[in-house]
Amino acid sequence: MKKEAKRKIIRYAVSVAVPLAVGILSAVLTMGNMDIYKEVKTPLFSPPSFLFPIAWTALYILMGISCGMIWDMRKTDKNAEKGIYYYASSLVFNFFWSIIFFNFRMFMPAFIWLVLLLYLIVFTVVYYRRVNKTAAYLQIPYIIWVIFAGYLNLGIYILNR
């Protein structure tokens, strides 16, 4: 296998492993509190809880592939660098949302946190699109899911005050 092909495989493997690791760590830290979803009133169209880890795994893989497409350009393209900055920031926000929502049961602060997360994802897409449209489009499911999560989060806040 050529050296460049090996580097590409490693780049994509790491790019996918990072968001998966963030998700796994977040899940481990909130595992004892995830039953809250069964205890609270949920809004219309709330999916069963077993779908969440499936959806997040798919999203983390898409996010990682997207980042892998941009990564090598970060040193020569300011848009790539800014896109990765917003993407990394979104991973941090993503990580802490679960803790705010599940562990602390602070539904309104968690909703506000999600709005900030959405802002970061949108800016990731804006900067990724300037570098690689496919990488930007791979972030769209993440945007849609976070909007849906915001709907669920706000609904839980309203129904359980």
ZAKE-214387 format. One record per atom (N, C-alpha, C): x, y, z; atom name; residue in one letter. Coordinates in nm, 2 decimals. Example, Ala and Ser with C-alpha at 12.3 -4.5 7.8 and 13.67 -1.06 7.14 Angstrom:
ATOM      c1      c2      c3   a  r
ATOM    1.32   -0.57    0.78   N  a
ATOM    1.23   -0.45    0.78  CA  a
ATOM    1.32   -0.33    0.78   C  a
ATOM    1.28   -0.22    0.71   N  s
ATOM    1.37   -0.11    0.71  CA  s
ATOM    1.29    0.00    0.79   C  s
! end
This chain:
ATOM      c1      c2      c3   a  r
ATOM    0.09   -0.12    0.00   N  m
ATOM    0.00    0.00    0.00  CA  m
ATOM    0.09    0.12    0.00   C  m
ATOM    0.05    0.22   -0.08   N  k
ATOM    0.13    0.34   -0.09  CA  k
ATOM    0.12    0.42    0.04   C  k
ATOM    0.23    0.50    0.06   N  k
ATOM    0.24    0.58    0.18  CA  k
ATOM    0.12    0.68    0.19   C  k
ATOM    0.08    0.75    0.08   N  e
ATOM   -0.03    0.84    0.08  CA  e
ATOM   -0.16    0.77    0.11   C  e
ATOM   -0.18    0.65    0.06   N  a
ATOM   -0.31    0.58    0.09  CA  a
ATOM   -0.32    0.54    0.24   C  a
ATOM   -0.20    0.50    0.30   N  k
ATOM   -0.20    0.47    0.44  CA  k
ATOM   -0.23    0.60    0.52   C  k
ATOM   -0.17    0.71    0.48   N  r
ATOM   -0.20    0.84    0.56  CA  r
ATOM   -0.35    0.87    0.55   C  r
ATOM   -0.41    0.85    0.43   N  k
ATOM   -0.55    0.88    0.41  CA  k
ATOM   -0.63    0.79    0.50   C  k
ATOM   -0.60    0.67    0.51   N  i
ATOM   -0.68    0.57    0.59  CA  i
ATOM   -0.67    0.61    0.74   C  i
ATOM   -0.55    0.65    0.78   N  i
ATOM   -0.52    0.69    0.92  CA  i
ATOM   -0.60    0.82    0.95   C  i
ATOM   -0.59    0.91    0.86   N  r
ATOM   -0.66    1.04    0.87  CA  r
ATOM   -0.81    1.02    0.89   C  r
ATOM   -0.87    0.94    0.81   N  y
ATOM   -1.02    0.91    0.82  CA  y
ATOM   -1.05    0.83    0.95   C  y
ATOM   -0.96    0.74    0.98   N  a
ATOM   -0.99    0.66    1.10  CA  a
ATOM   -0.99    0.74    1.22   C  a
ATOM   -0.89    0.83    1.23   N  v
ATOM   -0.88    0.92    1.35  CA  v
ATOM   -0.99    1.02    1.35   C  v
ATOM   -1.03    1.07    1.23   N  s
ATOM   -1.14    1.17    1.22  CA  s
ATOM   -1.27    1.11    1.26   C  s
ATOM   -1.29    0.98    1.24   N  v
ATOM   -1.41    0.92    1.28  CA  v
ATOM   -1.40    0.87    1.42   C  v
ATOM   -1.29    0.83    1.47   N  a
ATOM   -1.27    0.79    1.61  CA  a
ATOM   -1.29    0.90    1.71   C  a
ATOM   -1.25    1.02    1.67   N  v
ATOM   -1.26    1.13    1.77  CA  v
ATOM   -1.40    1.16    1.81   C  v
ATOM   -1.50    1.18    1.71   N  p
ATOM   -1.63    1.21    1.76  CA  p
ATOM   -1.70    1.08    1.82   C  p
ATOM   -1.66    0.97    1.77   N  l
ATOM   -1.72    0.85    1.84  CA  l
ATOM   -1.67    0.84    1.98   C  l
ATOM   -1.54    0.87    2.01   N  a
ATOM   -1.49    0.87    2.15  CA  a
ATOM   -1.56    0.98    2.23   C  a
ATOM   -1.59    1.09    2.17   N  v
ATOM   -1.66    1.20    2.25  CA  v
ATOM   -1.80    1.15    2.28   C  v
ATOM   -1.87    1.08    2.19   N  g
ATOM   -2.00    1.03    2.22  CA  g
ATOM   -2.00    0.92    2.32   C  g
ATOM   -1.90    0.83    2.31   N  i
ATOM   -1.89    0.72    2.41  CA  i
ATOM   -1.86    0.77    2.55   C  i
ATOM   -1.77    0.87    2.56   N  l
ATOM   -1.74    0.93    2.69  CA  l
ATOM   -1.86    1.00    2.75   C  l
ATOM   -1.93    1.07    2.67   N  s
ATOM   -2.05    1.14    2.71  CA  s
ATOM   -2.16    1.04    2.76   C  s
ATOM   -2.17    0.93    2.68   N  a
ATOM   -2.27    0.83    2.72  CA  a
ATOM   -2.23    0.76    2.85   C  a
ATOM   -2.10    0.74    2.87   N  v
ATOM   -2.06    0.67    2.99  CA  v
ATOM   -2.09    0.77    3.11   C  v
ATOM   -2.06    0.89    3.10   N  l
ATOM   -2.08    0.99    3.21  CA  l
ATOM   -2.23    1.02    3.24   C  l
ATOM   -2.31    0.99    3.14   N  t
ATOM   -2.46    1.01    3.17  CA  t
ATOM   -2.54    0.88    3.18   C  t
ATOM   -2.47    0.77    3.16   N  m
ATOM   -2.54    0.64    3.16  CA  m
ATOM   -2.64    0.62    3.27   C  m
ATOM   -2.61    0.65    3.39   N  g
ATOM   -2.70    0.63    3.51  CA  g
ATOM   -2.82    0.73    3.51   C  g
ATOM   -2.82    0.83    3.43   N  n
ATOM   -2.92    0.92    3.43  CA  n
ATOM   -3.01    0.93    3.30   C  n
ATOM   -2.98    0.84    3.21   N  m
ATOM   -3.05    0.83    3.08  CA  m
ATOM   -3.20    0.79    3.10   C  m
ATOM   -3.23    0.72    3.21   N  d
ATOM   -3.37    0.68    3.23  CA  d
ATOM   -3.46    0.80    3.24   C  d
ATOM   -3.41    0.91    3.26   N  i
ATOM   -3.49    1.03    3.27  CA  i
ATOM   -3.59    1.04    3.15   C  i
ATOM   -3.54    1.00    3.03   N  y
ATOM   -3.63    1.01    2.91  CA  y
ATOM   -3.76    0.93    2.93   C  y
ATOM   -3.75    0.82    3.01   N  k
ATOM   -3.87    0.74    3.04  CA  k
ATOM   -3.95    0.80    3.15   C  k
ATOM   -3.89    0.88    3.23   N  e
ATOM   -3.96    0.94    3.35  CA  e
ATOM   -4.04    1.07    3.32   C  e
ATOM   -4.00    1.14    3.22   N  v
ATOM   -4.05    1.27    3.19  CA  v
ATOM   -4.16    1.26    3.08   C  v
ATOM   -4.25    1.36    3.08   N  k
ATOM   -4.34    1.38    2.96  CA  k
ATOM   -4.26    1.43    2.84   C  k
ATOM   -4.29    1.36    2.73   N  t
ATOM   -4.22    1.40    2.61  CA  t
ATOM   -4.31    1.45    2.51   C  t
ATOM   -4.27    1.54    2.42   N  p
ATOM   -4.35    1.59    2.31  CA  p
ATOM   -4.39    1.49    2.20   C  p
ATOM   -4.48    1.53    2.13   N  l
ATOM   -4.53    1.45    2.01  CA  l
ATOM   -4.41    1.42    1.92   C  l
ATOM   -4.40    1.31    1.86   N  f
ATOM   -4.30    1.27    1.77  CA  f
ATOM   -4.17    1.23    1.84   C  f
ATOM   -4.17    1.21    1.97   N  s
ATOM   -4.05    1.16    2.05  CA  s
ATOM   -4.02    1.02    2.01   C  s
ATOM   -3.90    0.99    1.96   N  p
ATOM   -3.87    0.86    1.92  CA  p
ATOM   -3.84    0.77    2.04   C  p
ATOM   -3.85    0.64    2.03   N  p
ATOM   -3.81    0.55    2.14  CA  p
ATOM   -3.66    0.57    2.17   C  p
ATOM   -3.63    0.55    2.29   N  s
ATOM   -3.49    0.58    2.34  CA  s
ATOM   -3.38    0.50    2.27   C  s
ATOM   -3.42    0.38    2.23   N  f
ATOM   -3.31    0.30    2.16  CA  f
ATOM   -3.26    0.35    2.03   C  f
ATOM   -3.34    0.45    1.97   N  l
ATOM   -3.30    0.51    1.85  CA  l
ATOM   -3.19    0.61    1.86   C  l
ATOM   -3.18    0.67    1.98   N  f
ATOM   -3.08    0.78    2.00  CA  f
ATOM   -2.93    0.73    1.98   C  f
ATOM   -2.89    0.62    2.04   N  p
ATOM   -2.75    0.58    2.01  CA  p
ATOM   -2.72    0.54    1.87   C  p
ATOM   -2.82    0.49    1.80   N  i
ATOM   -2.81    0.46    1.66  CA  i
ATOM   -2.79    0.58    1.58   C  i
ATOM   -2.88    0.68    1.60   N  a
ATOM   -2.87    0.81    1.53  CA  a
ATOM   -2.74    0.88    1.55   C  a
ATOM   -2.70    0.88    1.68   N  w
ATOM   -2.58    0.96    1.71  CA  w
ATOM   -2.45    0.89    1.65   C  w
ATOM   -2.45    0.75    1.65   N  t
ATOM   -2.34    0.68    1.59  CA  t
ATOM   -2.33    0.72    1.45   C  t
ATOM   -2.44    0.72    1.37   N  a
ATOM   -2.44    0.75    1.23  CA  a
ATOM   -2.39    0.90    1.21   C  a
ATOM   -2.44    0.99    1.30   N  l
ATOM   -2.40    1.13    1.29  CA  l
ATOM   -2.25    1.14    1.32   C  l
ATOM   -2.20    1.08    1.42   N  y
ATOM   -2.06    1.09    1.45  CA  y
ATOM   -1.97    1.04    1.34   C  y
ATOM   -2.01    0.93    1.27   N  i
ATOM   -1.94    0.88    1.16  CA  i
ATOM   -1.94    0.98    1.04   C  i
ATOM   -2.05    1.04    1.01   N  l
ATOM   -2.06    1.14    0.90  CA  l
ATOM   -1.98    1.26    0.94   C  l
ATOM   -1.98    1.31    1.07   N  m
ATOM   -1.91    1.42    1.11  CA  m
ATOM   -1.76    1.39    1.10   C  m
ATOM   -1.71    1.27    1.13   N  g
ATOM   -1.57    1.24    1.12  CA  g
ATOM   -1.53    1.23    0.98   C  g
ATOM   -1.61    1.17    0.89   N  i
ATOM   -1.57    1.17    0.75  CA  i
ATOM   -1.56    1.31    0.69   C  i
ATOM   -1.65    1.39    0.73   N  s
ATOM   -1.65    1.53    0.69  CA  s
ATOM   -1.52    1.60    0.73   C  s
ATOM   -1.49    1.58    0.85   N  c
ATOM   -1.36    1.65    0.91  CA  c
ATOM   -1.24    1.59    0.83   C  c
ATOM   -1.24    1.46    0.81   N  g
ATOM   -1.13    1.40    0.74  CA  g
ATOM   -1.11    1.46    0.60   C  g
ATOM   -1.22    1.50    0.54   N  m
ATOM   -1.21    1.56    0.40  CA  m
ATOM   -1.15    1.70    0.41   C  m
ATOM   -1.16    1.76    0.52   N  i
ATOM   -1.11    1.90    0.54  CA  i
ATOM   -0.97    1.91    0.60   C  i
ATOM   -0.93    1.81    0.68   N  w
ATOM   -0.82    1.81    0.77  CA  w
ATOM   -0.69    1.86    0.70   C  w
ATOM   -0.65    1.80    0.59   N  d
ATOM   -0.53    1.83    0.52  CA  d
ATOM   -0.52    1.97    0.47   C  d
ATOM   -0.63    2.03    0.45   N  m
ATOM   -0.63    2.17    0.40  CA  m
ATOM   -0.62    2.28    0.50   C  m
ATOM   -0.62    2.24    0.63   N  r
ATOM   -0.63    2.34    0.74  CA  r
ATOM   -0.50    2.43    0.74   C  r
ATOM   -0.39    2.38    0.70   N  k
ATOM   -0.26    2.46    0.71  CA  k
ATOM   -0.25    2.56    0.59   C  k
ATOM   -0.32    2.53    0.48   N  t
ATOM   -0.31    2.62    0.36  CA  t
ATOM   -0.44    2.70    0.33   C  t
ATOM   -0.55    2.66    0.40   N  d
ATOM   -0.67    2.73    0.37  CA  d
ATOM   -0.74    2.78    0.50   C  d
ATOM   -0.75    2.91    0.52   N  k
ATOM   -0.81    2.96    0.64  CA  k
ATOM   -0.95    2.92    0.67   C  k
ATOM   -1.02    2.89    0.56   N  n
ATOM   -1.16    2.84    0.57  CA  n
ATOM   -1.16    2.70    0.63   C  n
ATOM   -1.07    2.62    0.59   N  a
ATOM   -1.06    2.49    0.65  CA  a
ATOM   -1.02    2.49    0.80   C  a
ATOM   -0.93    2.58    0.83   N  e
ATOM   -0.89    2.60    0.97  CA  e
ATOM   -1.00    2.65    1.05   C  e
ATOM   -1.08    2.75    1.00   N  k
ATOM   -1.19    2.80    1.08  CA  k
ATOM   -1.30    2.69    1.09   C  k
ATOM   -1.33    2.62    0.98   N  g
ATOM   -1.43    2.51    0.99  CA  g
ATOM   -1.39    2.41    1.09   C  g
ATOM   -1.27    2.37    1.10   N  i
ATOM   -1.23    2.27    1.20  CA  i
ATOM   -1.24    2.33    1.34   C  i
ATOM   -1.21    2.45    1.35   N  y
ATOM   -1.22    2.52    1.48  CA  y
ATOM   -1.37    2.51    1.53   C  y
ATOM   -1.46    2.55    1.44   N  y
ATOM   -1.61    2.54    1.47  CA  y
ATOM   -1.65    2.40    1.50   C  y
ATOM   -1.60    2.31    1.42   N  y
ATOM   -1.64    2.17    1.43  CA  y
ATOM   -1.59    2.11    1.57   C  y
ATOM   -1.46    2.14    1.61   N  a
ATOM   -1.41    2.10    1.74  CA  a
ATOM   -1.49    2.16    1.85   C  a
ATOM   -1.52    2.29    1.83   N  s
ATOM   -1.61    2.35    1.94  CA  s
ATOM   -1.74    2.29    1.95   C  s
ATOM   -1.80    2.25    1.83   N  s
ATOM   -1.93    2.18    1.84  CA  s
ATOM   -1.92    2.05    1.91   C  s
ATOM   -1.81    1.98    1.89   N  l
ATOM   -1.79    1.85    1.97  CA  l
ATOM   -1.79    1.87    2.12   C  l
ATOM   -1.72    1.98    2.16   N  v
ATOM   -1.72    2.01    2.30  CA  v
ATOM   -1.86    2.04    2.35   C  v
ATOM   -1.93    2.13    2.28   N  f
ATOM   -2.07    2.16    2.32  CA  f
ATOM   -2.16    2.04    2.32   C  f
ATOM   -2.14    1.95    2.22   N  n
ATOM   -2.22    1.83    2.21  CA  n
ATOM   -2.19    1.74    2.33   C  n
ATOM   -2.07    1.73    2.37   N  f
ATOM   -2.03    1.65    2.49  CA  f
ATOM   -2.10    1.70    2.61   C  f
ATOM   -2.10    1.83    2.64   N  f
ATOM   -2.15    1.88    2.76  CA  f
ATOM   -2.31    1.89    2.76   C  f
ATOM   -2.37    1.89    2.64   N  w
ATOM   -2.52    1.90    2.64  CA  w
ATOM   -2.58    1.78    2.72   C  w
ATOM   -2.53    1.66    2.69   N  s
ATOM   -2.58    1.54    2.76  CA  s
ATOM   -2.57    1.55    2.91   C  s
ATOM   -2.46    1.61    2.96   N  i
ATOM   -2.44    1.62    3.10  CA  i
ATOM   -2.54    1.72    3.16   C  i
ATOM   -2.55    1.83    3.09   N  i
ATOM   -2.65    1.94    3.14  CA  i
ATOM   -2.79    1.88    3.14   C  i
ATOM   -2.83    1.81    3.04   N  f
ATOM   -2.96    1.76    3.02  CA  f
ATOM   -2.99    1.64    3.12   C  f
ATOM   -2.91    1.54    3.10   N  f
ATOM   -2.93    1.41    3.17  CA  f
ATOM   -2.89    1.42    3.32   C  f
ATOM   -2.76    1.46    3.34   N  n
ATOM   -2.71    1.46    3.48  CA  n
ATOM   -2.77    1.57    3.57   C  n
ATOM   -2.77    1.69    3.52   N  f
ATOM   -2.82    1.80    3.60  CA  f
ATOM   -2.97    1.83    3.58   C  f
ATOM   -3.03    1.77    3.48   N  r
ATOM   -3.17    1.79    3.45  CA  r
ATOM   -3.21    1.93    3.44   C  r
ATOM   -3.12    2.01    3.38   N  m
ATOM   -3.14    2.15    3.36  CA  m
ATOM   -3.19    2.17    3.22   C  m
ATOM   -3.32    2.15    3.20   N  f
ATOM   -3.38    2.15    3.06  CA  f
ATOM   -3.37    2.28    2.99   C  f
ATOM   -3.40    2.39    3.05   N  m
ATOM   -3.39    2.52    2.97  CA  m
ATOM   -3.24    2.55    2.94   C  m
ATOM   -3.15    2.55    3.04   N  p
ATOM   -3.01    2.57    3.00  CA  p
ATOM   -2.96    2.47    2.90   C  p
ATOM   -3.00    2.35    2.90   N  a
ATOM   -2.97    2.25    2.80  CA  a
ATOM   -3.02    2.30    2.66   C  a
ATOM   -3.14    2.35    2.66   N  f
ATOM   -3.19    2.40    2.53  CA  f
ATOM   -3.11    2.52    2.48   C  f
ATOM   -3.08    2.61    2.56   N  i
ATOM   -2.99    2.72    2.52  CA  i
ATOM   -2.86    2.67    2.47   C  i
ATOM   -2.80    2.57    2.54   N  w
ATOM   -2.68    2.51    2.50  CA  w
ATOM   -2.69    2.45    2.36   C  w
ATOM   -2.81    2.39    2.33   N  l
ATOM   -2.83    2.33    2.20  CA  l
ATOM   -2.84    2.44    2.09   C  l
ATOM   -2.89    2.55    2.12   N  v
ATOM   -2.90    2.67    2.03  CA  v
ATOM   -2.76    2.71    1.99   C  v
ATOM   -2.67    2.72    2.10   N  l
ATOM   -2.53    2.76    2.07  CA  l
ATOM   -2.46    2.65    1.99   C  l
ATOM   -2.49    2.52    2.02   N  l
ATOM   -2.44    2.41    1.94  CA  l
ATOM   -2.48    2.42    1.79   C  l
ATOM   -2.60    2.45    1.77   N  l
ATOM   -2.65    2.47    1.63  CA  l
ATOM   -2.58    2.58    1.56   C  l
ATOM   -2.55    2.69    1.63   N  y
ATOM   -2.47    2.80    1.58  CA  y
ATOM   -2.34    2.75    1.53   C  y
ATOM   -2.27    2.67    1.62   N  l
ATOM   -2.14    2.62    1.58  CA  l
ATOM   -2.14    2.53    1.46   C  l
ATOM   -2.24    2.45    1.45   N  i
ATOM   -2.25    2.35    1.34  CA  i
ATOM   -2.28    2.43    1.21   C  i
ATOM   -2.37    2.53    1.22   N  v
ATOM   -2.39    2.61    1.10  CA  v
ATOM   -2.26    2.68    1.05   C  v
ATOM   -2.18    2.73    1.14   N  f
ATOM   -2.06    2.79    1.10  CA  f
ATOM   -1.96    2.69    1.05   C  f
ATOM   -1.96    2.57    1.10   N  t
ATOM   -1.88    2.46    1.05  CA  t
ATOM   -1.92    2.44    0.90   C  t
ATOM   -2.05    2.43    0.87   N  v
ATOM   -2.09    2.41    0.74  CA  v
ATOM   -2.05    2.52    0.65   C  v
ATOM   -2.07    2.65    0.69   N  v
ATOM   -2.03    2.76    0.61  CA  v
ATOM   -1.89    2.76    0.57   C  v
ATOM   -1.80    2.73    0.66   N  y
ATOM   -1.66    2.73    0.63  CA  y
ATOM   -1.62    2.60    0.56   C  y
ATOM   -1.67    2.49    0.59   N  y
ATOM   -1.64    2.36    0.51  CA  y
ATOM   -1.69    2.38    0.37   C  y
ATOM   -1.80    2.44    0.35   N  r
ATOM   -1.85    2.46    0.21  CA  r
ATOM   -1.76    2.54    0.12   C  r
ATOM   -1.69    2.63    0.18   N  r
ATOM   -1.59    2.71    0.10  CA  r
ATOM   -1.47    2.63    0.06   C  r
ATOM   -1.45    2.51    0.12   N  v
ATOM   -1.34    2.43    0.10  CA  v
ATOM   -1.38    2.30    0.02   C  v
ATOM   -1.49    2.24    0.07   N  n
ATOM   -1.53    2.11    0.01  CA  n
ATOM   -1.68    2.10    0.03   C  n
ATOM   -1.76    2.11   -0.08   N  k
ATOM   -1.91    2.11   -0.06  CA  k
ATOM   -1.96    1.97    0.00   C  k
ATOM   -1.90    1.86   -0.04   N  t
ATOM   -1.94    1.73    0.01  CA  t
ATOM   -1.92    1.73    0.16   C  t
ATOM   -1.81    1.78    0.21   N  a
ATOM   -1.78    1.78    0.35  CA  a
ATOM   -1.89    1.86    0.42   C  a
ATOM   -1.93    1.97    0.36   N  a
ATOM   -2.03    2.06    0.42  CA  a
ATOM   -2.16    1.98    0.43   C  a
ATOM   -2.20    1.92    0.32   N  y
ATOM   -2.33    1.85    0.31  CA  y
ATOM   -2.34    1.73    0.41   C  y
ATOM   -2.22    1.67    0.44   N  l
ATOM   -2.22    1.56    0.54  CA  l
ATOM   -2.26    1.61    0.68   C  l
ATOM   -2.25    1.74    0.70   N  q
ATOM   -2.29    1.80    0.83  CA  q
ATOM   -2.44    1.83    0.84   C  q
ATOM   -2.51    1.83    0.73   N  i
ATOM   -2.65    1.86    0.73  CA  i
ATOM   -2.74    1.77    0.82   C  i
ATOM   -2.71    1.64    0.81   N  p
ATOM   -2.79    1.55    0.91  CA  p
ATOM   -2.77    1.59    1.05   C  p
ATOM   -2.65    1.64    1.09   N  y
ATOM   -2.62    1.68    1.22  CA  y
ATOM   -2.70    1.80    1.26   C  y
ATOM   -2.71    1.90    1.16   N  i
ATOM   -2.80    2.02    1.18  CA  i
ATOM   -2.94    1.98    1.21   C  i
ATOM   -2.99    1.89    1.12   N  i
ATOM   -3.13    1.85    1.13  CA  i
ATOM   -3.16    1.78    1.26   C  i
ATOM   -3.07    1.69    1.30   N  w
ATOM   -3.08    1.62    1.43  CA  w
ATOM   -3.08    1.71    1.55   C  w
ATOM   -2.99    1.81    1.55   N  v
ATOM   -2.98    1.90    1.66  CA  v
ATOM   -3.10    1.99    1.67   C  v
ATOM   -3.16    2.03    1.55   N  i
ATOM   -3.29    2.10    1.55  CA  i
ATOM   -3.40    2.01    1.61   C  i
ATOM   -3.40    1.89    1.57   N  f
ATOM   -3.50    1.79    1.63  CA  f
ATOM   -3.48    1.78    1.78   C  f
ATOM   -3.35    1.76    1.82   N  a
ATOM   -3.32    1.75    1.96  CA  a
ATOM   -3.36    1.87    2.04   C  a
ATOM   -3.34    1.99    1.98   N  g
ATOM   -3.39    2.11    2.04  CA  g
ATOM   -3.54    2.11    2.06   C  g
ATOM   -3.61    2.06    1.96   N  y
ATOM   -3.76    2.05    1.97  CA  y
ATOM   -3.79    1.96    2.09   C  y
ATOM   -3.73    1.84    2.10   N  l
ATOM   -3.75    1.75    2.21  CA  l
ATOM   -3.72    1.81    2.34   C  l
ATOM   -3.60    1.88    2.35   N  n
ATOM   -3.55    1.94    2.47  CA  n
ATOM   -3.65    2.05    2.52   C  n
ATOM   -3.69    2.14    2.43   N  l
ATOM   -3.78    2.24    2.47  CA  l
ATOM   -3.92    2.18    2.51   C  l
ATOM   -3.96    2.08    2.43   N  g
ATOM   -4.09    2.02    2.47  CA  g
ATOM   -4.08    1.96    2.60   C  g
ATOM   -3.97    1.89    2.64   N  i
ATOM   -3.96    1.83    2.77  CA  i
ATOM   -3.96    1.94    2.88   C  i
ATOM   -3.89    2.05    2.85   N  y
ATOM   -3.89    2.16    2.95  CA  y
ATOM   -4.03    2.21    2.97   C  y
ATOM   -4.11    2.24    2.86   N  i
ATOM   -4.24    2.29    2.87  CA  i
ATOM   -4.34    2.19    2.94   C  i
ATOM   -4.33    2.07    2.91   N  l
ATOM   -4.42    1.97    2.96  CA  l
ATOM   -4.40    1.93    3.10   C  l
ATOM   -4.28    1.96    3.15   N  n
ATOM   -4.24    1.91    3.28  CA  n
ATOM   -4.20    2.02    3.38   C  n
ATOM   -4.25    2.14    3.36   N  r
ATOM   -4.23    2.25    3.45  CA  r
ATOM   -4.31    2.24    3.57   C  r
! end
